[in-house]
Amino acid sequence: MNKHDVAAMIDHTILKPEASKADVERIVEEGAAAGTYSVCVSPSMLPLHVPEGLKVACVVGFPSGAVKPQVKAFEAAQAVADGADEIDMVINIELVKDGRLSELEEEIAAVRRVVPAPRVLKVIIESAALTDDEIVAACTASMAAGADFVKTSTGFHPAGGASTHAVALMRATVGDALGVKASGGIRDAQTALTMIEAGASRLGVSATTAILAGLED
């Protein structure tokens, strides 16, 4: 894949708590110049003024996911009102660990209801903190609740970020029904390409410049 192909799969991301408005403006400029699919920011940074063609993604329940479903839904609804095209919500991992999958499905559905199509809902399952069976369960609940994507990681969990194993398992679980977003620890072109080969259809990265620098035009 060339630089253009990979750029078109990237959510150019800035989620550091200390990020300033100037940092976010820089990310928007970089994303537009590189031809990334979107920029991904925290809710407080909305609304954003972006060039035509550049989507805006926003995280919800970030980074722990350990808030009530109605709080996530409120946050998502506000982000949509503020112009977000896509919502990346973090699941409550406790629900997976406890096997409370119907509650997990309802949590995701609660956010889906306030993020109607054509807006996109991505579900962050924090795959490095889950067993393979739990990854499958989280992906299955996401499908049942009407999500558009499942996403590996926040990039903030001590268990780690994306792995090719998790991406491949997520793709095998959702098939062609959902997108798979690999995020967390992807900092060079080779890693980005291996995630795509494993089944990722979107990449969440902050090291966009370094990744694209390692690819042919």
C-alpha positions in Angstrom: 0.0 0.0 0.0 1.2 3.5 -0.8 1.2 6.6 1.4 -2.2 7.8 0.1 -3.8 4.4 0.7 -2.7 4.3 4.3 -3.4 7.9 5.0 -7.0 7.4 3.9 -7.4 4.8 6.7 -6.0 6.9 9.5 -7.8 8.7 12.3 -5.1 11.3 13.1 -5.4 11.4 16.9 -4.6 13.7 19.8 -6.0 12.6 23.2 -3.3 13.7 25.6 -5.0 15.5 28.6 -2.5 18.4 28.3 -3.3 19.0 24.6 -4.0 22.7 23.9 -6.3 24.3 21.3 -3.1 25.1 19.4 -2.1 21.4 19.4 -5.5 20.4 18.1 -5.3 23.1 15.3 -1.9 21.6 14.4 -3.4 18.1 14.2 -6.2 19.4 11.9 -3.6 21.0 9.6 -1.5 17.9 9.6 -4.5 15.6 8.9 -5.7 17.7 6.1 -2.3 18.0 4.5 -1.6 14.2 4.8 -5.1 13.2 3.5 -6.1 11.3 6.6 -9.7 10.1 7.0 -10.3 12.0 10.2 -8.9 13.7 13.2 -9.8 12.2 16.6 -10.1 14.5 19.6 -11.5 14.8 23.2 -15.0 16.1 23.7 -13.8 19.4 25.1 -12.1 20.3 21.9 -15.4 20.4 19.9 -16.6 22.0 17.8 -13.7 22.0 15.3 -13.4 23.8 12.1 -12.0 21.4 9.5 -11.5 21.5 5.8 -14.1 19.8 3.6 -13.5 16.1 3.4 -11.8 15.7 6.8 -14.1 13.9 9.3 -14.2 14.6 13.0 -14.1 11.7 15.5 -14.6 12.1 19.2 -14.0 9.8 22.2 -16.7 9.0 24.8 -16.2 7.4 28.2 -12.5 7.8 27.7 -10.2 6.3 28.8 -11.6 4.0 31.4 -15.1 3.3 30.2 -16.2 3.0 33.8 -19.1 5.3 33.8 -22.9 4.8 33.5 -24.4 4.1 30.1 -26.5 7.2 30.3 -23.4 9.3 31.0 -21.8 7.9 27.8 -25.0 8.5 25.9 -25.2 12.1 27.1 -21.5 12.7 26.2 -22.0 11.2 22.7 -25.2 13.2 22.1 -23.3 16.4 23.0 -20.4 15.5 20.8 -22.8 14.9 17.8 -24.5 18.2 18.5 -21.0 19.8 18.5 -20.3 18.4 15.0 -18.7 15.0 15.5 -19.1 12.7 12.5 -17.8 9.6 14.4 -17.9 8.5 18.1 -15.3 6.2 19.6 -16.8 4.9 22.8 -15.0 2.9 25.5 -16.9 -0.1 26.9 -17.2 -0.8 30.6 -14.7 -3.7 30.7 -16.2 -4.9 34.0 -19.3 -6.0 32.1 -17.1 -8.3 29.9 -15.1 -9.7 32.8 -18.3 -10.5 34.7 -20.0 -12.0 31.7 -22.8 -9.4 31.8 -23.0 -9.3 28.1 -26.7 -8.2 27.9 -25.7 -5.2 29.9 -22.8 -4.5 27.6 -25.0 -4.8 24.6 -27.5 -2.3 26.1 -24.7 0.1 27.0 -23.5 0.2 23.4 -27.1 0.4 22.1 -27.7 3.4 24.4 -24.9 5.3 22.6 -26.0 4.0 19.2 -29.4 5.5 19.7 -28.0 9.0 20.0 -25.4 8.5 17.2 -27.7 7.7 14.3 -26.5 6.8 10.8 -24.8 8.2 8.8 -22.7 9.0 11.9 -20.3 6.2 12.8 -20.0 4.4 16.1 -16.8 2.7 17.0 -16.6 0.5 20.1 -13.3 0.4 22.0 -13.0 -3.0 23.7 -9.5 -2.6 25.2 -8.4 -6.0 23.7 -5.1 -6.2 25.6 -7.0 -6.5 28.8 -9.2 -9.3 27.6 -8.9 -13.0 26.9 -9.6 -14.3 23.4 -13.1 -15.4 24.5 -13.8 -12.0 26.0 -12.7 -10.3 22.8 -15.1 -12.5 20.8 -17.9 -11.7 23.3 -17.2 -7.9 23.2 -17.2 -8.0 19.4 -20.4 -10.0 19.3 -22.2 -7.6 21.6 -21.0 -4.7 19.5 -22.5 -6.3 16.4 -25.8 -7.0 18.1 -26.0 -3.4 19.4 -25.5 -1.9 15.9 -22.0 -0.6 16.1 -20.1 0.2 12.9 -16.6 -0.7 14.1 -14.8 -2.5 16.9 -11.6 -0.9 18.0 -8.7 -2.5 19.9 -7.5 0.0 22.4 -7.5 3.5 24.0 -3.7 3.5 24.1 -3.9 4.4 27.8 -4.4 1.0 29.4 -1.3 -0.5 31.1 -2.1 -3.9 29.5 -1.0 -2.4 26.1 -2.4 -1.4 22.8 -3.1 -3.1 19.5 -1.8 -6.5 18.5 -2.0 -8.3 15.2 -3.5 -11.3 17.1 -6.3 -9.2 18.5 -7.0 -7.5 15.2 -7.1 -10.9 13.4 -9.5 -12.3 16.0 -11.7 -9.3 15.9 -11.9 -9.5 12.1 -12.6 -13.2 12.2 -15.5 -12.5 14.7 -17.2 -9.6 12.9 -16.4 -10.7 9.3 -17.4 -8.1 6.8 -20.2 -6.8 9.0 -18.1 -4.2 10.9 -14.9 -2.3 10.5 -11.9 -3.1 12.7 -9.9 -0.2 14.0 -6.4 -0.9 15.3 -5.2 1.7 17.8 -2.5 2.0 20.5 1.2 1.6 19.9 1.3 2.0 16.1 4.2 4.2 15.5 5.9 3.2 12.2 4.9 2.1 8.7 5.7 -1.6 9.2 3.5 -1.9 12.2 0.7 -0.1 10.4 1.0 -2.4 7.4 1.0 -5.5 9.6 -2.2 -4.3 11.3 -3.9 -3.8 7.9 -2.8 -7.2 6.8 -4.3 -8.7 10.0 -7.6 -7.2 9.1 -7.7 -3.5 10.3 -9.7 -1.2 8.1 -8.9 1.9 10.1 -5.9 3.0 12.2 -5.9 5.3 15.2 -2.5 6.9 15.4 -0.8 10.0 16.6 2.5 9.2 14.8 0.9 9.8 11.4 3.9 11.8 10.1 6.4 9.0 11.0 4.2 6.3 9.6 3.6 8.0 6.2 7.3 8.9 6.0 8.0 5.2 5.8 5.8 4.6 2.8 6.2 5.2 -0.9 4.2 8.0 -2.6 
